Amino acid sequence: MSGNWMLTTLEEIAGHGHVLTPGRYVGAADVEHDGEPFEDKMARLSAELGAQFAESARLEAIIRENLRRLGYE
């Protein structure tokens, strides 16, 4: 494998006290706010997750019953 993999300068590393923790050099992308209030979003997402858990349990019960009928408990 060839190529220059240095993503920062020695000066920048020195400016961070020679700490090589990646988080000091790699930023997170800006996330655009969607305008939905946090509490509303959490309530909506929690409800969706609850519905997905319920569906998961329903499907698991069907699979387990099918396996039981086939003799695999």
C-alpha positions as CSV (number, residue, x, y, z in Angstrom):
1,M,0.0,0.0,0.0
2,S,1.4,3.3,-1.0
3,G,0.4,6.9,-0.6
4,N,0.7,9.7,1.9
5,W,-1.6,9.0,4.9
6,M,-0.7,12.0,7.0
7,L,-3.9,13.9,7.5
8,T,-2.5,16.7,9.7
9,T,0.6,18.7,10.1
10,L,3.3,18.3,12.8
11,E,2.6,21.9,13.8
12,E,-1.1,21.0,14.4
13,I,0.0,18.0,16.5
14,A,2.4,20.1,18.5
15,G,-0.5,22.6,19.0
16,H,-2.4,19.9,20.6
17,G,0.4,19.1,23.0
18,H,1.5,16.1,20.9
19,V,-1.7,14.3,21.8
20,L,-2.6,11.8,19.1
21,T,-6.3,11.2,20.0
22,P,-8.1,11.1,16.7
23,G,-11.0,13.2,18.0
24,R,-8.7,16.2,18.1
25,Y,-8.1,16.0,14.4
26,V,-11.3,14.5,12.9
27,G,-14.5,16.6,13.2
28,A,-18.1,15.5,13.0
29,A,-20.2,16.6,10.1
30,D,-22.7,19.3,10.8
31,V,-26.2,17.9,11.2
32,E,-29.0,20.1,9.9
33,H,-31.8,20.6,12.5
34,D,-35.0,19.3,11.1
35,G,-37.2,21.7,13.1
36,E,-38.9,18.9,15.1
37,P,-38.6,19.7,18.9
38,F,-36.5,17.2,20.8
39,E,-39.3,16.1,23.1
40,D,-41.7,15.5,20.2
41,K,-39.0,13.6,18.2
42,M,-38.1,11.4,21.2
43,A,-41.8,10.6,21.8
44,R,-42.3,9.7,18.1
45,L,-39.2,7.7,17.9
46,S,-39.9,5.9,21.2
47,A,-43.4,5.0,19.9
48,E,-41.9,3.7,16.7
49,L,-39.4,1.6,18.6
50,G,-42.1,0.2,20.8
51,A,-44.1,-0.8,17.7
52,Q,-41.0,-2.4,16.2
53,F,-40.4,-4.3,19.4
54,A,-44.0,-5.5,19.4
55,E,-43.7,-6.7,15.8
56,S,-40.4,-8.4,16.7
57,A,-42.0,-10.3,19.5
58,R,-45.0,-11.3,17.3
59,L,-42.7,-12.6,14.6
60,E,-40.5,-14.4,17.1
61,A,-43.6,-16.2,18.5
62,I,-44.6,-17.3,15.0
63,I,-41.1,-18.6,14.3
64,R,-40.8,-20.4,17.6
65,E,-44.3,-22.1,16.9
66,N,-43.2,-23.1,13.4
67,L,-40.0,-24.6,14.8
68,R,-41.9,-26.4,17.6
69,R,-44.3,-27.9,15.0
70,L,-41.2,-29.2,13.1
71,G,-39.8,-30.7,16.2
72,Y,-37.2,-28.1,17.0
73,E,-37.8,-26.6,20.4
